[in-house]
Amino acid sequence: MYKNKKLSNFLEYTSIGATIILPIFLTHFRGIADGLIAYIAVCFLLYCLIKKEWEWTKQVWVMLAFAWWGWLVICTIPFGSFFGYDPNGNLLQAIGTMRFLLFVVSLQQWVLKENKYRKWLAYVISVCAIYILLNMLSQLIIGYNFLGMPRFYDGTLTGPYEHPRAAAPLSRILLPVTLSACAYLLYRFKGWTGQFYTLLCLLFTVAIMILAGQRMPFALFVFGLGVATVWLKHLRILALITAVITPVIILITAFVSPESFNHLVTHFVNQMANFSSSPYGLVYVRALVMGIMNPWAGLGYDAFKHACSNSIYFHGWPFWDINSGNGGGAIICLTHPHNHYLQAFIDAGIPGLLLFISVVVSVLVQLSKGLNVIATTRSEAVQKAWCVGLFAAVFIHEWPFSSTSNFVNMPLGGWFFLLLGMGLAYSWDYQSKIKESEKEHV
């Protein structure tokens, strides 16, 4: 009994430590971050075996998530190289996807069950967001980040990286950081002073996302701010003012940072004007063709990466028209279809897509619990704003009309699962307190 307690304590505290430092390795050294996620997932399973705690499996979103994962594995079971590639490695990857689901549950039920650990993690996430922001500002002002890397050749601010992959994770983690900072400013400085400082905070973060020069992260970040105003009523007018001023900031960018303006506006206009023949349009059509031709079981895990170049899918839209063209041939093929719903469709067919949608809806419902609570103190207001930011980050990440990376790709996938698990931990804590309060009144 003593040995079991000692082992369970070791598993718990090392997992807490791994979670607290995880944002650092999601910012740099994503391979280590993946290892930490796997470690926490394994520790959680061992802890549950020791303690015989399996109540978490009764949650609706957990049951749906494991149903989706199980169906994905079934669809990936190798029956031979029917599609011109060896799927055995994909089966192992499909099975390994379970580590992300267990990681999220472990944060909700175990690692972040105490508020002090959630606060520590929030501080580390905030530091990482500021670090990325400062690197972007450094590139904007002197042309190089802290590591000596210049802006990307197309003008994109790459932050602390060589390639433009900073804006996507920043658009997610910046939502809880910005919203909680706004809540703090409104309580710290009363009246018009607080309103003014809060507006400056919103305008600064929006300006940074504009100067980053990446269209989708910018659009999703602004969308996330709008989603947040559903619960943060005190920010509605300020968010509206920010939305009005945003086009002006974009116009100023044309003179301050013309490369960012061209990438954000000029390229976007050209791409939308010719979307069907653009790289994104061709990729989406190819994914739809692959899914429609394999509607019930899909093509297994990571199907787009391995089957996109198969000539039987070389069709334009509509794919049944023999004169629709070859859809761009093999040259358009990438490692993923840039949309999670298309990915779920071609990996596991219509059942997999429906299960994936149900998982997204169920976790959003779970995350929303407790967001209507009325904050009466500064700390409560900051925490509520942080939780709303976590909801908004998850919401925009799974917004169906967006382009994004592979669902479990690191580091963006790691950021998503971390923010999701943290948000679920807050909502679970809120529900637990409600249940305890109800018991006391009985």
C-alpha positions, -999 to 999 in steps of 0.1 A, spaced: 0 0 0 28 24 9 47 15 -23 15 22 -44 11 56 -27 47 65 -33 44 55 -69 12 74 -75 27 105 -59 57 102 -82 35 98 -112 14 128 -102 41 153 -94 63 144 -123 33 148 -146 25 182 -131 61 193 -137 60 180 -173 28 199 -179 41 232 -164 72 231 -187 53 218 -217 46 253 -232 84 260 -233 90 229 -254 60 236 -276 76 269 -283 109 252 -291 119 215 -294 85 201 -303 99 166 -303 105 168 -265 70 183 -262 55 152 -279 75 130 -255 61 149 -225 26 145 -237 31 108 -241 47 106 -207 18 123 -190 -7 101 -208 11 69 -197 14 82 -161 -23 89 -160 -32 54 -172 -8 39 -145 -23 62 -119 -59 51 -128 -48 14 -126 -33 20 -92 -62 40 -78 -89 22 -98 -104 55 -108 -123 52 -140 -152 76 -135 -138 99 -161 -147 74 -188 -184 81 -182 -182 116 -196 -200 121 -229 -171 138 -247 -147 111 -236 -169 83 -249 -174 101 -282 -137 108 -285 -127 72 -279 -154 60 -303 -139 83 -330 -104 70 -322 -115 34 -323 -133 38 -356 -102 56 -370 -80 26 -359 -105 1 -375 -104 21 -407 -66 20 -406 -62 -18 -400 -40 -29 -429 -55 -53 -455 -27 -50 -479 -13 -21 -500 -45 -14 -519 -37 23 -524 0 20 -534 15 25 -499 23 3 -469 -2 13 -442 14 -6 -413 32 24 -400 -1 43 -402 -18 18 -380 8 24 -352 3 61 -356 -35 58 -355 -32 38 -322 -7 63 -309 -33 91 -314 -48 79 -281 -20 96 -262 -35 130 -270 -70 120 -258 -55 106 -226 -34 137 -222 -65 160 -223 -84 138 -198 -53 138 -175 -52 176 -174 -90 177 -167 -92 151 -140 -57 148 -125 -28 171 -133 -47 205 -132 -73 196 -105 -58 222 -82 -61 259 -91 -26 267 -82 -12 244 -109 -36 260 -134 -22 294 -124 14 283 -128 6 269 -162 -12 302 -172 20 322 -162 42 299 -184 18 302 -213 17 340 -209 55 341 -209 57 321 -241 32 343 -258 52 374 -248 84 358 -260 69 351 -294 55 387 -295 89 402 -287 106 382 -314 81 395 -339 86 431 -328 124 426 -330 120 414 -366 97 443 -374 120 470 -359 155 457 -366 148 430 -392 160 401 -371 146 380 -341 165 373 -309 182 343 -326 194 364 -355 169 351 -381 154 376 -405 118 379 -417 106 354 -442 113 362 -478 76 371 -484 76 396 -455 60 373 -429 71 378 -393 84 344 -382 88 352 -345 115 330 -329 115 307 -359 132 305 -393 99 298 -411 65 314 -407 49 291 -381 46 315 -351 13 333 -360 -9 301 -359 -1 291 -323 1 327 -312 -35 333 -324 -46 306 -300 -26 313 -269 -29 351 -273 -67 349 -268 -66 339 -231 -36 361 -225 -52 391 -241 -86 387 -225 -73 382 -190 -50 412 -194 -80 433 -205 -100 421 -174 -70 430 -152 -68 465 -168 -105 472 -164 -104 463 -127 -70 479 -120 -79 512 -136 -114 524 -131 -136 545 -155 -123 558 -188 -87 552 -179 -93 514 -177 -114 515 -209 -86 534 -227 -58 510 -216 -80 480 -225 -86 494 -259 -49 499 -264 -43 463 -254 -68 450 -279 -54 472 -307 -18 462 -299 -26 425 -302 -47 429 -334 -18 450 -349 7 423 -341 -14 397 -358 -18 420 -388 20 426 -390 26 389 -387 13 388 -423 -6 355 -421 -42 356 -432 -59 327 -414 -43 332 -379 -53 369 -381 -88 362 -392 -93 335 -365 -78 357 -338 -102 385 -345 -131 360 -348 -120 346 -314 -122 381 -298 -158 383 -312 -167 350 -297 -154 360 -264 -178 390 -262 -206 365 -259 -196 361 -222 -174 392 -217 -201 419 -221 -179 447 -208 -156 442 -239 -184 444 -265 -181 482 -272 -143 481 -271 -142 451 -294 -166 469 -318 -143 500 -317 -113 476 -324 -131 461 -354 -138 496 -368 -101 507 -363 -87 474 -377 -91 484 -414 -72 516 -406 -43 496 -391 -43 474 -422 -40 505 -444 -12 519 -422 6 485 -426 9 491 -463 34 519 -455 49 506 -423 53 470 -434 44 466 -471 55 430 -472 30 421 -445 3 441 -463 9 423 -496 9 389 -479 -22 397 -458 -43 417 -483 -30 415 -519 -23 378 -519 -57 371 -502 -76 391 -528 -59 373 -556 -64 339 -540 -101 344 -533 -106 357 -569 -92 325 -582 -99 302 -553 -109 271 -574 -76 271 -591 -55 282 -561 -34 256 -541 -60 256 -513 -89 251 -537 -72 222 -555 -63 205 -522 -98 208 -509 -113 194 -541 -88 165 -540 -98 157 -504 -135 158 -513 -129 135 -542 -109 110 -520 -137 111 -494 -166 107 -518 -149 78 -535 -144 61 -501 -174 73 -481 -178 46 -453 -144 37 -441 -122 63 -456 -86 55 -464 -72 52 -429 -50 74 -408 -30 101 -426 -47 91 -459 -41 124 -477 -4 122 -472 -1 87 -487 -30 84 -512 -33 119 -526 -8 111 -555 -28 81 -566 -40 89 -601 -76 75 -595 -82 107 -575 -70 131 -602 -103 148 -609 -115 184 -608 -149 195 -596 -174 180 -601 -153 149 -601 -178 128 -620 -174 151 -651 -148 135 -674 -140 170 -686 -133 184 -652 -95 180 -655 -70 162 -633 -74 185 -603 -38 196 -604 -23 161 -606 3 149 -580 21 183 -578 -6 197 -555 -2 169 -529 8 179 -494 10 160 -461 -25 169 -450 -57 185 -464 -55 217 -443 -89 211 -428 -97 189 -398 -132 179 -411 -119 170 -445 -91 150 -427 -117 131 -406 -137 124 -437 -110 110 -459 -94 91 -429 -125 74 -416 -154 82 -439 -188 96 -431 -190 78 -397 -156 92 -387 -166 127 -398 -198 125 -378 -180 112 -347 -154 139 -350 -181 166 -352 -198 152 -322 -165 153 -302 -160 189 -311 -195 199 -302 -194 179 -269 -161 195 -257 -174 230 -266 -205 223 -245 -184 211 -217 -160 241 -219 -189 266 -219 -200 255 -184 -192 281 -159 -186 309 -183 -218 327 -173 -206 330 -137 -206 367 -125 -172 379 -114 -172 401 -83 -135 405 -77 -105 412 -99 -91 377 -96 -124 362 -105 -127 385 -135 -92 376 -147 -99 339 -143 -132 341 -161 -116 360 -190 -89 334 -191 -115 306 -193 -134 324 -220 -101 328 -239 -95 291 -237 -130 284 -251 -124 309 -279 -91 293 -287 -106 258 -290 -135 272 -309 -114 289 -336 -91 260 -338 -120 237 -348 -138 263 -369 -148 243 -400 -142 271 -425 -105 275 -419 -71 262 -431 -50 246 -405 -24 219 -399 -28 181 -393 -50 175 -363 -23 160 -342 6 178 -357 31 194 -334 34 220 -321 0 235 -331 -18 203 -321 1 202 -288 -10 238 -280 -46 229 -289 -47 198 -266 -30 218 -238 -55 246 -240 -84 222 -243 -73 202 -213 -68 233 -192 -102 246 -202 -118 213 -193 -101 214 -159 -116 248 -151 -151 237 -162 -148 204 -142 -137 223 -111 -167 246 -116 -191 217 -119 -176 200 -88 -181 231 -67 -218 233 -79 -224 197 -69 -208 203 -35 -229 234 -30 -261 214 -39 -252 187 -14 -247 212 14 -282 226 8 -299 192 8 
